Amino acid sequence: MLAEHRQTMSQAECIHKLSGVHDALYVLSGKWKLPIVIALHEGPKRFGELQRAIGDITPKLLSKELKELEMNEFVKRQVYTSTPVLIEYELTDYGSSLDGIIQELCAWGIQHRARIQSR
């Protein structure tokens, strides 16, 4: 009976972890979301500045990704009613909560590249 309980707990923990990873990947999936967050870490940027900072992303795709990041509260869109109208995007405090994850991904990516290149 105890072994059965341990197995159930292990399955519950596994399901919990898988659920968390699934949620994170759902919100941050794709090629562009993390590069956008990284580019905004330097400070607020206008659309064109952001597109230049990221590189090879189309305006349509950048707009879509920004809307999704805004919907998930990682990015804030600030509209200034000047002439012409100025729109800036900036990372929220919640968006900054990704810093540790980004640092770990970066470190792992560098290590992985070195491993593959050393073969």
C-alpha positions as CSV (number, residue, x, y, z in Angstrom):
1,M,0.0,0.0,0.0
2,L,2.9,2.4,0.8
3,A,4.6,1.7,-2.5
4,E,1.3,2.4,-4.2
5,H,1.1,5.8,-2.4
6,R,4.6,6.7,-3.4
7,Q,3.9,5.9,-7.0
8,T,0.8,8.0,-6.9
9,M,2.7,10.9,-5.4
10,S,5.4,10.5,-8.0
11,Q,2.8,10.6,-10.8
12,A,1.2,13.7,-9.2
13,E,4.5,15.5,-9.0
14,C,5.3,14.5,-12.6
15,I,1.9,15.8,-13.8
16,H,2.4,19.0,-11.8
17,K,5.9,19.6,-13.3
18,L,4.7,18.8,-16.8
19,S,1.8,21.2,-16.4
20,G,4.1,24.0,-15.3
21,V,6.5,23.4,-18.2
22,H,3.5,23.2,-20.6
23,D,2.2,26.5,-19.3
24,A,5.6,28.2,-19.6
25,L,6.2,26.9,-23.1
26,Y,2.7,27.9,-24.2
27,V,3.3,31.5,-23.1
28,L,6.9,31.8,-24.4
29,S,6.8,29.5,-27.4
30,G,8.2,30.5,-30.7
31,K,11.4,31.9,-32.1
32,W,10.8,35.6,-31.2
33,K,9.2,36.0,-27.7
34,L,12.4,35.7,-25.7
35,P,14.5,37.8,-28.1
36,I,11.8,40.5,-27.8
37,V,12.0,40.3,-24.0
38,I,15.8,40.5,-24.1
39,A,15.8,43.5,-26.4
40,L,13.3,45.3,-24.1
41,H,15.5,44.5,-21.1
42,E,17.7,47.4,-22.2
43,G,14.8,49.8,-21.8
44,P,11.7,51.0,-23.7
45,K,11.8,50.9,-27.5
46,R,9.6,52.1,-30.3
47,F,8.4,49.5,-32.8
48,G,11.1,50.3,-35.4
49,E,13.9,50.3,-32.8
50,L,12.7,46.9,-31.5
51,Q,12.5,45.5,-35.0
52,R,16.1,46.6,-35.7
53,A,17.3,45.3,-32.4
54,I,15.9,41.9,-33.0
55,G,16.8,41.6,-36.7
56,D,15.1,39.3,-39.1
57,I,11.5,39.6,-38.0
58,T,8.6,41.0,-40.1
59,P,6.5,43.9,-38.8
60,K,3.4,41.7,-38.9
61,L,5.1,39.0,-36.8
62,L,6.6,41.5,-34.4
63,S,3.1,43.1,-33.9
64,K,1.6,39.6,-33.2
65,E,4.3,38.6,-30.7
66,L,4.0,42.0,-28.9
67,K,0.3,41.6,-28.6
68,E,0.7,38.1,-27.1
69,L,3.4,39.3,-24.7
70,E,1.2,42.3,-23.7
71,M,-1.7,39.9,-23.1
72,N,0.4,37.8,-20.8
73,E,1.6,40.9,-19.0
74,F,5.3,40.6,-19.9
75,V,5.2,43.8,-22.0
76,K,3.5,47.1,-21.6
77,R,2.5,49.3,-24.6
78,Q,2.7,53.0,-23.8
79,V,1.0,55.5,-26.1
80,Y,2.1,59.2,-25.9
81,T,-0.3,61.6,-27.4
82,S,2.2,63.8,-29.2
83,T,2.4,64.8,-32.8
84,P,3.1,62.4,-34.3
85,V,1.8,59.8,-31.8
86,L,4.6,58.0,-30.1
87,I,4.2,54.3,-29.0
88,E,6.8,52.6,-26.9
89,Y,7.0,49.1,-25.6
90,E,8.6,48.3,-22.3
91,L,9.2,45.2,-20.1
92,T,7.0,45.0,-17.1
93,D,8.2,43.9,-13.6
94,Y,6.6,40.6,-14.4
95,G,8.5,40.4,-17.6
96,S,11.7,41.0,-15.7
97,S,10.9,37.9,-13.7
98,L,12.2,35.9,-16.7
99,D,15.7,37.2,-16.2
100,G,16.9,34.1,-14.3
101,I,15.4,31.8,-16.9
102,I,17.0,33.7,-19.7
103,Q,20.4,33.6,-18.0
104,E,20.1,29.9,-17.5
105,L,19.0,29.3,-21.1
106,C,21.9,31.4,-22.3
107,A,24.5,29.6,-20.2
108,W,23.1,26.2,-21.3
109,G,23.0,27.3,-24.9
110,I,26.7,28.3,-24.8
111,Q,27.6,25.0,-23.1
112,H,25.6,23.0,-25.6
113,R,27.2,24.8,-28.6
114,A,30.7,24.2,-27.3
115,R,29.8,20.5,-26.7
116,I,28.5,20.0,-30.2
117,Q,31.4,21.9,-31.8
118,S,33.9,19.9,-29.9
119,R,32.8,16.6,-31.5
